[in-house]
Amino acid sequence: MQAGVCAERFQTNVCVVSFPFYFIIKLESQIKPMEQSEKQNGLEIAALAGSTVKKMGLRFDGVVIRLLRDIRAAVQNDVPKGATVVMTITAPIRFPTKTAIESSEKIIAFLQSGKQHQALVIHENNVQLSIVHSTPKQSARFVGLVHNPDIDPKLLLSAAADWLNKK
């Protein structure tokens, strides 16, 4: 993968190694706002479902935040207006960079297929993809939820769809 494409589509430390040091620092400084956004989304989804982040088995560690950030950066321009891709992925994430790249490719193929739902396995992680159609004012083009293996991903997809439609 070329470094320029990598910086545009996958903003991971692994991809930007060949760029100047100041660029890596700039990307690292973007992690905190993304972490807060991901956690806030999870809190709101759980609250709307009458639950908590812990009971829903959602995870927001550093690996998860980077994974979701990288996938979002890669697919957000491919998601049509008025639609949101909701992705659930089962933790633990053993190969985060490979998982981000392959997940992004699978999401783009999923969007092109016209399907509304798809289940697949990416690097030993169970993944569910779903499209939620909403109003054009909807700002989220991608919502990712990483969860513990004992949680039913269909419940998470449903809770996320409810949250998106109430937003």
C-alpha positions in Angstrom: 0.0 0.0 0.0 1.3 3.4 -0.9 2.0 5.8 2.0 -0.1 8.6 0.4 -3.1 6.3 0.1 -2.5 5.1 3.6 -2.5 8.6 5.1 -5.7 9.4 3.2 -7.7 6.2 3.9 -6.1 4.6 7.0 -4.7 7.0 9.6 -2.8 4.4 11.7 0.7 4.7 13.2 1.8 1.8 11.1 0.8 3.5 7.9 2.3 6.9 8.6 5.8 5.7 9.7 7.3 6.9 6.4 5.8 10.4 7.0 7.6 13.1 8.9 7.5 12.9 12.7 5.3 16.0 13.1 2.6 14.3 11.1 2.5 11.3 13.4 2.2 13.6 16.4 -0.7 15.4 14.7 -2.6 12.1 14.2 -1.9 11.0 17.8 -3.4 14.3 19.0 -6.7 13.4 17.3 -7.2 10.2 19.3 -8.6 11.9 22.5 -11.6 13.6 20.7 -12.4 10.4 18.8 -12.2 8.4 22.1 -14.7 10.8 23.7 -17.0 10.6 20.7 -17.0 6.8 20.6 -17.6 6.6 24.3 -20.4 9.2 24.1 -22.1 7.2 21.3 -21.9 4.1 23.4 -23.3 5.8 26.5 -26.2 7.2 24.5 -27.0 3.9 22.8 -26.9 2.1 26.1 -29.0 4.7 27.9 -31.6 4.6 25.1 -31.7 0.8 25.4 -32.2 1.1 29.2 -28.8 -0.4 29.9 -25.2 0.5 30.6 -22.1 0.3 28.5 -20.8 -2.5 30.8 -24.0 -4.5 30.6 -24.0 -4.2 26.8 -20.4 -5.4 26.8 -19.1 -2.4 24.8 -15.3 -1.8 24.8 -13.4 1.5 24.3 -9.8 0.7 25.0 -7.0 2.2 22.8 -7.0 -0.5 20.2 -10.8 -0.2 19.8 -10.6 3.6 19.4 -7.9 3.4 16.8 -9.6 0.6 14.9 -12.9 2.5 14.7 -11.1 5.7 13.8 -9.3 4.0 10.9 -12.4 2.3 9.6 -14.4 5.6 9.8 -11.7 7.5 7.9 -11.6 4.9 5.2 -15.4 4.5 4.5 -17.1 7.7 5.5 -16.9 9.2 2.0 -18.3 6.0 0.5 -21.5 5.9 2.6 -24.4 7.5 0.8 -26.1 10.6 2.3 -29.0 9.6 4.5 -27.5 6.3 5.4 -25.3 5.0 8.2 -23.3 1.8 8.3 -23.5 0.2 11.7 -20.8 -2.4 12.4 -20.4 -4.7 15.4 -17.2 -6.6 15.9 -16.4 -9.1 18.6 -13.4 -8.5 20.9 -10.6 -9.1 21.3 -9.0 -7.4 18.3 -5.8 -9.4 17.7 -4.7 -7.8 14.4 -6.0 -4.2 14.6 -4.3 -2.8 11.5 -5.2 -5.8 9.2 -8.7 -5.8 10.7 -9.2 -2.1 9.9 -8.0 -2.5 6.3 -10.0 -5.7 5.6 -13.1 -4.3 7.4 -13.0 -1.1 5.3 -12.8 -3.1 2.1 -15.7 -5.4 3.2 -17.8 -2.3 4.1 -17.3 -0.8 0.7 -18.1 -4.1 -1.0 -21.2 -4.3 1.3 -22.4 -0.9 0.3 -22.0 -1.8 -3.4 -23.9 -5.0 -3.0 -27.1 -3.3 -2.0 -27.6 -5.7 1.0 -29.1 -4.4 4.2 -27.3 -6.8 6.5 -24.3 -9.1 6.4 -22.4 -11.3 8.8 -18.8 -12.3 8.3 -15.6 -13.2 10.0 -12.5 -10.9 9.7 -9.3 -12.1 11.3 -11.1 -14.3 13.8 -13.5 -11.5 14.8 -17.3 -12.0 14.2 -18.6 -8.9 12.3 -22.1 -7.8 11.6 -22.8 -5.0 9.1 -26.1 -3.2 8.7 -27.4 -0.1 6.9 -29.7 2.3 8.8 -31.5 4.8 6.5 -32.2 8.1 8.3 -32.8 11.7 7.5 -30.2 13.6 5.4 -29.4 15.8 8.4 -27.9 12.7 10.0 -24.2 13.3 10.5 -23.0 9.9 11.4 -22.0 7.8 8.3 -20.4 5.0 10.4 -21.1 3.7 13.9 -18.8 1.0 15.2 -19.4 -1.1 18.3 -16.8 -3.4 19.6 -18.2 -5.8 22.2 -17.5 -8.8 24.3 -18.0 -12.3 22.8 -21.0 -13.1 25.1 -23.1 -10.3 23.7 -25.7 -10.8 20.9 -24.6 -8.4 18.1 -28.2 -8.2 16.8 -29.3 -6.5 20.0 -26.5 -3.9 19.5 -27.4 -3.3 15.9 -31.0 -2.8 16.9 -30.0 -0.4 19.8 -27.8 1.6 17.4 -30.5 1.8 14.8 -33.0 3.1 17.5 -30.4 5.6 18.6 -29.7 6.9 15.0 -33.4 7.3 14.3 -33.9 9.3 17.6 -30.9 11.5 17.0 
